[in-house]
Amino acid sequence: MRVDKEYINKLQKESQEIRDTLIEITSKNGGHLAPNLGVVELTQSIVEVFDLPKDKLLFDVGHQSYVYKLLTGRKEKFNTLRTKGGLGPFSDPKESNFDFFIAGHAGSALSAGAGIAKANPNSKVIVVIGDASIANGHSLEALNNIGENIKNLIVILNDNEMSIGKNVGSLSKFFGKLMLSNAYMSIRKDVRSAISKGKVGNQVKSVLERIEHSVKQFFLPSSISEMLGYQFLGVIDGHNLEELIRTLIVAKEMEGPVFIHVKTEKGKGYQLAEENKEKFHGISPFNPETGEVESGGKTYSNIFGSTLVKLAEKDEDIFAVSAAMVKGTGLGEFQNKFENRCVDVGIAEGHAVTFSAGLAISGKKPYIAIYSTFFQRALDQMIHDVGLQNLPVRFVVDRAGIVGEDGKTHQGIHDINMFLTMPNYKVLAPTTGKELEQMIDFSKNYEKGPLVIRFPRGKAFELDENILEPFEIGRWREIKKGKKNLYLATGAMLKEILDIEKELFKKGLDGTIVSCSSIRPLDENFIFNEFSKYENIFTFEDGYERGGFGDEILRFLNEKKMEININIIALDSVAIPHGSRNILLEDYCLRGKKLIERIEGSINGEK
């Protein structure tokens, strides 16, 4: 292909148009702006050089695929990004044949890419992976396994020195040193020049060669990639279209695997995002002129973070642990005040759990705060390292339930089921912000084993303080007394049932409404003393029905040989697509008119 000035100018004009579109649409719909601004030229170059979709492109992770969507036939629908029925927030084969593998969580692309390359030897497989994702254990396993075995795989390291928050760990520091490669190249040139001119003896020559090798080992990613069997190219300016395209043309003809190190700037081309990369990594709708996001009030994450700070001021044994989600989980203030007791392990949830187990077995009080969807990645560690040893690790599960626009890879609908199947875990779901604060306070001295506290994304729901009694583990609280029908709501679902209370009354479906923030242990006294008083009993949860809160009650009733029918209002075991949380709750009959209809249908014997 011809790479001349006219061709590059055309692509540069396209680059600006793409950035304008990204800013315009994400300012309206929200989304991952900064990562996509950083890969505009890189994505353009890949699309120009390779024969897609015959060749396969995978992103790790797919939140940086917006540019790719624009360049692969989805430009006309791009204004529907992250909206119900519109373009998805990540790569998804169901959306386009240009998307070859789903990509919502970090660390999967290299393993998937290796498998795809093995199965498609006549195609090139390109994996774009960030400097944070490549430090993920899954990625390192794949890098080691690929070795010299996969000849048609090209790995592109998108090095922007950022994940969601600032990168952490030794690998991050290593990649920071890579930018000193000009120093290495200068030394290498001087060494080679001296050797070639015969100005040194054999002994000195040997010493110089060893120095060169040591410098190379210290400064260049080739020291890793070449040892693992990769051909290495880089470091490449990720915003220089000509350099990118020429490099990719060379890589396309090389026998691989090939490792290309590309340096980019997150938020490139939009000053507000360049200055505040973390804020614009994933952002709600905003004013493109000022970057301001409309305040939604105090969130559950805010309450957790501020409460933990107060407790940590008096208790030096309290530690906070997160996996690249410090600010997202409300721990920003904690990190600022107690830097030595706030540990961000990067995108390594399994390590975060076992690290927390190490703290707990040493007498510390770890709080591990991660989004619900990402706790799935640490299932083995939660069972083996924490559960079997019954260690007092406090699991703070943020973004529980239906999350919304980030779609099926990010919905927090598995956590109740997961934790209820694990040995020794107690599971709590606050129904109000005040109750969350009380739970965190209770948890500081809880030493009987692992404790889970799950809460939803967004603004905290509050009741009149006189209505809801103080939290007590294993005890439910009546919010409103009634007859005939019993409504048991856990977590975010208390608000939903209270919102339709008046309509239920009009239809003759009113009853007793109960806040059930203790999922395990259940309130056994309430079950024994109150259940028999009602004709219809309903449970409400924003997770999967099988293995959830309602199922836990059914299991208990069966064990106690109590013949009582329970109507479980929950989610069926289906993937929940992207769309606003409000709309999705309605679509799945967990809110408003459809929730009322579902209650009526249950009473009438309908599903």
N, C-alpha and C positions, 0 to 999 in steps of 0.2 A: 504494500500500500504506500501511496505517496504522502509523505509528511512534509508539507511546505508551509510557508508563512500564511498563505490564503486559507489553507485547511485549518491551521491552528487558530487563526483569527475567527473563523466561523464557529469553532468549538468554544472559544472564549466568550463570544457573544451568547451562545447557548448557556454557558455556565452562569452568567448574570441573570438570564431569564429564569433559570431553574431556581436560583437563590431567591429571586423575587417571589416566585410561586410558593416556595417553601415557607417564607415569612408570612405571606398573605393567608395561606390556608391554615397553618398552625396557629396563627393569631386568632382565628375564628373557631377552630375545632380542638385546639390543644394538640400536644404530641411531642415527639422527640425532635426538637429543632436543631440544637447545637451539633449532635452527632452527624446529622445529614448535611448540614452546611459544610462540615469538615471533609466529606467524601465526594463532593460534587465532581471534581476533576478526575479522581480515581475511578469513580463509577463510569463516567463518560468514556474514559480510556479503555476500560474493560469491555464495554459494549461495542466500542469501535474496533477493537483488535480481534476479539473472539467471535466464533460462529455460534451465537446463542439462538435458540436453546439447545442446539446439538451439543455444544460445549455447555457445561453446567457451572453455574455460579451460586455459591452458598455464602450467606452472611452469618457471622457469629458476633453479635446477635442481630436478629432481623429488624430491630428498631432503626437501623441505619440503611434500610432498603427503600426509603421514600424516593430518592433520586432514581433508583433502578425502576421503580414503578412508573415514574414519569417517562422514562426512556424505553419502556417495553409495552407500549400500547395502552397505558392506563391514564394518560394525561387528561382525557376528557372527563374521567370520573374522579379525578384527584380531589375535587372539592367535596367529595363524600367521605374523605378519609376519616376513619374512626367513628363514623356515624352508623346507625343501624341500617343494615343492608348495603352499606357502601364499602369502599376499599378498607381492608383490614390494616391493623397497626404494625403487623409483622409479615414476614414471608410466609406464604401458604400455597401449596400446590393446588388447592381447590379454587384459588382465585385466578391463577394464571399458569400456563405451561412453562413460563419463564422462571417460576418459583419451583425448584425441584425438591425442596425439603422444608418442613415447618421449622421456624427459628424464633422462639420467644425467650428461651433461657440460654444463658451463656454456657459455652463449653462443649456443645454437641457437634458443631460444624466440621471439625477436623476428623472425628470418628466417622461421621456420616459421609464426608467427602472421600475418605479413604475407601469406604465400602462402595460408593458410587463409582469411583475411579476404577476399582478392581473389576466391577461389573460392566464398565463401559470403556474398554481399552482403546477404542478408536476416537474417543472424545477427550478434550482437556477438561479437567475439573479444577475450578478456581475457588479457593476458600479465602475470604476476607475476614481477618480476625483482629480484634483490638488488643492493645498491649495489656489491658486488664484481663480479658478473657483468656489470653494465652497462658496466664499464670494459674488458671483453674486446673484442678487435678485431672479432670476428664481430658482437657486439652493436652496436658503433658503426657498422659498415657498414650494418646493418639500419636503425638510427635515421636515418641519412642518406638511405637509399633510400626509406623509408616516406614521409617528408615530408608533403605535403598530398594524397598520392594515395590513401591507404587511409582511407576515411571511417568504417568500422565497427570500428576497432581502438582498444582502451583499454590503455594501458601503465601498470602500477602499479609504481612504484619502492618496494620494501620496504627502507627505509633503517634498518638496525640497526647500522651502523658496524662490521660484522664480516663476514668471509667465513668461512674455517676458522680462520685466524690473524687477527691484527690487519690491517686493510686498509692498503694502502700506495699511494703514488703521488700525483700531483697531483690526480687526479680524486677520490680519497678525501678529500684536504684540502679540496677545493672543496665536497664535500657536507657536510663538517664545518662549513664557514662558513654553509651554508644554514640552520643552526639559529639564526643571528643574524637571521633574517628579521623578527623582532619589531622589531628596531632599524630595519630598512628601512621597515616599515609605519608606525612612529611618525614617521619623517622624511617619508614620503609624505603622511601626514595633515596635518602642519604645513605642508608646501609647498602642498598643495591648498587648505588653509584660507586661507592668506595670499593666494593667487592669486584665489580666489573672492570675497574681500572687497575686492579692488581696492586693497590696501595697498602694492602694489609696482608699479614702472614696468615697461615692456616689456623693457628691457635686463636688469633684475634678474630678471624673470619667466623670461627665456630662460636665464639662468645657473642659476636654481633648477631649471628643468626638466632642464637638462643634468646637474646634480648628482643629481637624482632618477634619471635614466636610468643614470648611472654606478653609483650605489648598488645599483640593481636588477640591473645587469649583474654586480656583485661578489657580491651576496648570494643571489639567487634562481635556482632551476633554471628558472624561466620564461624567463630570458635565453638558455638553451640550447634548451629545448623550443619556445618561440615562434619562434625563428629557424629552426628546422627544420620549422616548419609545424604544430606541435601546439597544441591548446588545453590550458591548464595549470590544474590544481586542486591546492591544497596550501598549506602543509604540514599533513597530517591526522594526528591522534593515532591510531595504529594499534591502540590498545587501548580506544578509545571507540566502542562499538558504534553509538550513536545518530549520532555524527558520521560514522562510516564509511558507514553505510547511507544517510543523507541525501545524502552526497557521491556515492555510487555511483548513486543514483536520478537525480541531476542528470546525471552522466556518461552514463548509459544513453540519455538523451534528446538529448544533444549530438551535433552532426555532428563527427566526429573527423578525424584521430586525436586522442585525448585522452591527456594525460600527468598522472598523479596521483602526488604525492609523499607517501608514508605513512611515518611515523616509528614504529618498533617497538623492542622490547627483546628481544634474543635470550635465551632461557631464562626468559622471563617466567612468574612464578607458582611457580617452584621455586627456592628460595633457593640451593641448591648449584649449580644451573646458571647462575643470575644472577651468582654470584661467580666461577665458572670456566667461562666461555662456551666457550673453546677445547676444554677437556677434554670437555665434554658436547656438542660439535658432532656428533661421531660417536664413540660409546662402546661398548665391549664390555659384556656383562652386568655389573651392578653392584648394590651394596647401596643401596636407595633411602633408607635412613635416614642412611647415612654418605657415600654416593657412592663408596665404595671399590671398585676393580676388582681381581679376583684377579690376582696377578702371574704371568706366564707364563715368567719367566726372561729371560735376555739374548737380545735379538733381533738379526737381521742388521742392522736399521737402527741399533740401539745400537752395534754393532761398527763399522759404517761411520763413524758420527759421532764416536765416541771416538778412533778411529784417525786420522781427519782432523785432529782437534784437536792430537794429538801431532805430526803432521807440520807443521802450520801454525805451531806454536810455534817451529820451526827454519827455516821457509821462508816468507818474507813474500810470495812470488809466488803462494801458494795462495789461491784464491778459491772460495767456495761460492755457488752460484746455485740458487734454487728458485722455484717458481710457486705461492705460497700454501700450501706444504707444508713449511715449515722444520722444525717440530717433528715432523711425521709421518715425515719422512725421516731423523730422528736428528740434525738440525743445530742443535738448541736450544742446546747447550753452545757450539758453534762461534759462533753468533750472539752469545751473551753475552760471549765472550772476544774476538772479532774482528769487532766490529760493522761496521767499515768494509770488511771483506772478505767479508761475508755479504750477499748481495743477494737480496731477495725482490721479484720483479717483479709479484706478484699473479697473477690468473688470465690469464696471457698466455704460454703455453708457446712459441709461435713466437718471440716477442720474447726469451724467456729463452735460446733456442738461439742466435739471431743475436748477442745481447749477449755470450754466452760466446765466440762466434767472434771478436768484437771484442777480448775480453780475450786470447784465444790468439794472435791475429795480432800483438798488442802485447807478446808475451813473457811473459804471465802464465800461470798453471796453473789453469784453471777446472774445477771439478767441478759439473756440473749434475745435481741430484738431483730426480727427479720419479717419480711412480708410473707403472708400465708403461702402463696404460690411457690416461694423459694425454699420453704421448710421441707417440701417434698424431696428436695435434693439431698437431704441428710437423714433419710429414713433409717438406714443401717446404724448410723451413729446414735440416733435417738433411742433405738431399741437396745443395741449392744452395749454402748458406752455409758448411757445414762439410766435407762430403764432397768436393766438387769442388776445394776449396782444400787438402784434406788437412791440416786444422788439428788440433792436439793438444788437442781438447776431450774431457774425461773424462765420459762419460755414465753416471750411476749410476741404474740402473733398479730401483726398489723395487717391491714387490708384484708380482713377475713370476710367471707361471704362474697356476694356479687360485687365486683370492683367497677366494671363498666367498660370504658372505651379501649382499654388494652386487651380486651377480648379473651378468647378461650385458653390461651397459654398463661393468663395471669389471674383468672378468677380464683378467689380464695375459698373454694367449696369442698376441699378434701380434708381440711385439718381436723375437724371433729372426728370424722371416721378414722383418720390415721391415729390420733392420740388415744382414742377409746380402745383400740386394739393392742396398745402397748402395755407392758407390765408396769404397774405402780404409778401410772400417771393420773393426776387429778386435773380436771378440765373446767375452767370457768369462762363465762361469757357475760360481761357486764351489760346491763340494760340501759344504763345512763352514764354520763361522764362522771358524776359524783361517785357512783358505785365503782367505777374504774379506779378512781383515786383511793377509795377505801380498800380495794383489793390489793393495790400496790403496797399500801401501808401494811396490810395484813401479811403480805408475802415476805416482808423483810425478815421475819422471824420464823418463817415456815421451814422446818427442817425434816419433814417426814417423807420427802421424796420429790420427784419432779412435779412442777406446777405449771399449768398452761393457762394463760390469760389471753383470750382472743377478742378482738374488737374490729369494727368496720372502718372503712375509709371515710373521711369527711367530718362534718360538723357534729359535735357531741349532742346527743339528745338529753334533755334534763326534765325532771319532774319537780313539783313543789317538794322541798326537802321534808315537809311534814307527812307526805304521802308514803314515801319509801323509807322503811326502817333501815338502820345500818346493816351493811353486809355481814353475813356470817356463813362460812363454808358449810355446805350440806343443808342449807335452809332456804326455802323459797318464801316470797312475801306476797301477800294479797294486796293488789292495788285497788280493786273495786269488787265489792261483794254482790253476788247475784244468785240466781237459782237456775236449775235445769241444765245449763251449759257451763262447762269449765274450760277456760282458755289458758293454756300454759305456754308462755312465750319466753324464749331465750335470746340473749343478745339483742341485735338490732330489730328483731321482730316484735318486741314489746311496743315500740313506737307504731308499728304498722297496725297492730290490733287496736291500740288506743285511738288511732286516727279514724277507724271505721266503727267505733263504739256506738255512736249515735244512730248510724244507719242500721246496725245490727238490732238496736233497740226498736226501731221503727218496724222491723220485720219480725219482731218477736223472738229474736235470736240472742238477746242480751244474756249475760251470765257473769260468773266470777272470772276476773282477769288476774293472772298471777305472773309475777316476775320470777323467772327461773334462771338465775345467773349461775347456779351450781349444777353443771351437767354431770359431773362425777366428782364427789358423791352426789347421788340423788337425795332429795328430801324424803326419806323413807317414812317418817312420821306423818307427813302430809299425805302421802300415797295411802297409807293404812287408814288414816282417820277421815280423809275428805273424799276420796275417789268415789266411794259407794253412794255419795249423796247426789250425784249428777247423772242425768240421762245420756248426755253427750260430752265426751272429753276430747279436746283437740290439743295437739302440740304444734308449735310453730318454730321453724328454724330456717336459716338461709344457707343450708348445706345440703348434701345428698341425703335422701331418705334412708337408704340402706346403711346400717352401721352408725346412724346419727343419734341425736338426742331422743327422738321418739322411739327409735329402735331400742335404745338403752332402757327406756321405761318398759317396753314390751318384754324385754329379756328378764327384767326384774319381776314383773307380774307373773311371768311363766315360772320362774324359780320359786316364787311364793305361792304358786297354784291359785292365783287370784284371777277369776274369769271376768275380766273387765275389758271392754272394747275401747281401743284408742284410734282416733282419726289423726293420722300424721300429715301435717301440711309442710311439705319440704320440696326439694328439687328432685326430679327424676335423674337417673344416671345418664345424662346427655351432656355434650360439650355446649357451654353457654357462649354464644358469639359476642362480638363487640357491639357497643351501643351505650347510651347513657345509663347509669345505674337506675335512675327512676323509671325509664322505659322498660328495662329488662326485668325489674321487679314486677311491673304490671304484666309483661308478656308471660312470665312464669307464675302468674297468679299468686304473688306474694304481697300484693299491694292493692288498695282501693276496691273498686267495683268487682274486679276479677277475684279478689280474695274473698269477698262476700259470697260470690257465686260458688266458689270452691267449698266454702263452709256449708252453704245450702245443699250443694251436691252431695257432700259427705253424709249429711243427715238423711238425705233421700236415697242413700245407697249407691250414689254415683261415684266414680273415681274422681 
